[in-house]
Amino acid sequence: MTNRLVIALGLGAGLLAAGQVDAQYRYTDDKGVSKVTQYKLDVPAPYRDAAVWIGATGVGKPALSEEQRKAKQRDDAYRRIGVANEQLRPYKKAQAAEAAAQQARKAQERRDAAEAVSAKKEAREEEALRLQRESLDLERQRLRW
């Protein structure tokens, strides 16, 4: 009797576990949760058109339709793009930091150039003032003679 009970429980558990394996349609609800069902009629009506066949294909089993095949390719491409963007995130941060550093260097160069121009202008003004004084001194000496 106990052997029969163990066998019956084992078979029941196997059938319950097989339900997930036999699932043939996958859909995503409005919350973004992916779910699977055995039959397309089990998919709620709002999500039925977007349900994708995930079961086996071959003799006596439907193959993916052209629309489903394209949707699968598109989903795979979007997934790969998302993964690639996620992997590029550190490089984009480094690139942004480098651009900010380059802008800071250019700003410093402009400030340095402006200071150099200002220093040259001050030097010319001092030279002009010195020459004017020298000219006045020479004029005074000429008048004394």
C-alpha positions as CSV (number, residue, x, y, z in Angstrom):
1,M,0.0,0.0,0.0
2,T,2.8,2.5,0.8
3,N,4.6,1.7,-2.4
4,R,1.4,2.6,-4.3
5,L,1.1,5.8,-2.4
6,V,4.7,6.7,-3.1
7,I,4.3,5.9,-6.8
8,A,1.1,7.9,-7.0
9,L,2.7,10.9,-5.3
10,G,5.7,10.7,-7.5
11,L,3.6,10.6,-10.7
12,G,1.5,13.5,-9.4
13,A,4.6,15.6,-8.7
14,G,6.0,14.7,-12.1
15,L,2.8,15.8,-13.8
16,L,2.8,19.1,-11.9
17,A,6.5,19.7,-12.8
18,A,5.8,18.8,-16.5
19,G,3.2,21.5,-16.7
20,Q,5.9,24.1,-16.9
21,V,7.9,22.1,-19.4
22,D,4.9,21.6,-21.7
23,A,4.2,25.4,-21.8
24,Q,4.1,26.5,-25.4
25,Y,3.2,30.2,-25.3
26,R,5.0,33.1,-23.6
27,Y,3.5,36.5,-23.0
28,T,4.3,39.6,-20.9
29,D,1.6,41.2,-18.8
30,D,1.2,45.0,-18.3
31,K,3.5,44.8,-15.2
32,G,6.4,43.4,-17.3
33,V,6.1,39.9,-15.9
34,S,6.8,37.1,-18.4
35,K,4.4,34.2,-18.1
36,V,3.9,30.9,-20.0
37,T,0.8,28.8,-20.8
38,Q,0.0,25.6,-22.5
39,Y,-2.5,27.0,-25.0
40,K,-2.9,30.3,-26.7
41,L,-6.5,30.4,-25.5
42,D,-5.1,30.5,-21.9
43,V,-3.3,33.8,-22.7
44,P,-5.5,36.7,-21.5
45,A,-7.1,38.5,-24.5
46,P,-5.1,41.8,-24.2
47,Y,-1.8,39.9,-24.5
48,R,-2.8,37.1,-26.9
49,D,-1.6,38.9,-30.1
50,A,1.8,39.4,-28.6
51,A,2.1,35.8,-27.3
52,V,5.1,33.9,-28.7
53,W,5.3,30.2,-29.4
54,I,8.2,28.7,-27.4
55,G,7.4,25.1,-27.6
56,A,9.1,22.5,-29.8
57,T,8.7,22.6,-33.5
58,G,8.5,19.7,-36.0
59,V,6.1,17.1,-37.2
60,G,2.6,17.8,-35.7
61,K,3.8,20.9,-33.9
62,P,3.4,24.4,-35.3
63,A,6.5,26.3,-36.3
64,L,7.0,29.9,-35.6
65,S,5.1,32.2,-37.9
66,E,7.0,34.7,-39.9
67,E,5.7,37.5,-37.6
68,Q,6.8,35.6,-34.5
69,R,10.2,34.9,-36.0
70,K,10.7,38.6,-36.7
71,A,9.5,39.5,-33.2
72,K,12.0,37.1,-31.7
73,Q,14.8,38.5,-33.8
74,R,13.8,42.0,-32.8
75,D,13.6,41.1,-29.1
76,D,17.0,39.4,-29.3
77,A,18.5,42.5,-31.0
78,Y,17.0,44.8,-28.4
79,R,18.4,42.5,-25.7
80,R,21.9,42.6,-27.2
81,I,21.8,46.3,-27.6
82,G,20.8,46.7,-24.0
83,V,23.6,44.4,-22.9
84,A,26.1,46.3,-25.0
85,N,24.9,49.7,-23.7
86,E,25.3,48.4,-20.1
87,Q,28.8,47.2,-20.9
88,L,29.7,50.6,-22.4
89,R,28.5,52.6,-19.3
90,P,32.0,52.7,-17.6
91,Y,33.6,53.8,-20.9
92,K,31.0,56.6,-21.4
93,K,31.6,57.8,-17.8
94,A,35.4,57.9,-18.5
95,Q,34.8,59.6,-21.8
96,A,32.6,62.3,-20.1
97,A,35.3,62.8,-17.5
98,E,38.0,63.2,-20.1
99,A,35.8,65.7,-22.0
100,A,35.3,67.7,-18.8
101,A,39.1,67.6,-18.1
102,Q,39.8,68.8,-21.7
103,Q,37.3,71.7,-21.3
104,A,39.0,72.6,-18.0
105,R,42.4,72.6,-19.7
106,K,41.2,74.8,-22.6
107,A,39.7,77.2,-20.1
108,Q,43.0,77.4,-18.2
109,E,44.8,77.9,-21.5
110,R,42.5,80.8,-22.3
111,R,43.0,82.4,-18.9
112,D,46.8,82.0,-19.3
113,A,46.7,83.6,-22.7
114,A,44.6,86.5,-21.4
115,E,47.1,87.0,-18.5
116,A,50.0,86.9,-21.0
117,V,48.3,89.6,-23.2
118,S,47.6,91.6,-20.1
119,A,51.2,91.3,-18.9
120,K,52.5,92.4,-22.3
121,K,50.2,95.4,-22.4
122,E,51.4,96.4,-18.9
123,A,55.0,96.0,-20.0
124,R,54.4,98.2,-23.0
125,E,52.7,100.8,-20.9
126,E,55.6,100.8,-18.4
127,E,58.1,101.1,-21.3
128,A,56.1,104.0,-22.9
129,L,56.1,105.8,-19.5
130,R,59.8,105.2,-19.1
131,L,60.5,106.6,-22.5
132,Q,58.3,109.6,-21.8
133,R,60.3,110.3,-18.6
134,E,63.5,109.9,-20.5
135,S,62.3,112.2,-23.2
136,L,61.4,114.8,-20.6
137,D,64.8,114.5,-18.9
138,L,66.6,114.9,-22.2
139,E,64.4,117.9,-23.0
140,R,65.3,119.5,-19.6
141,Q,69.0,118.9,-20.2
142,R,68.8,120.4,-23.7
143,L,67.1,123.5,-22.2
144,R,69.8,123.9,-19.6
145,W,72.6,124.0,-22.1
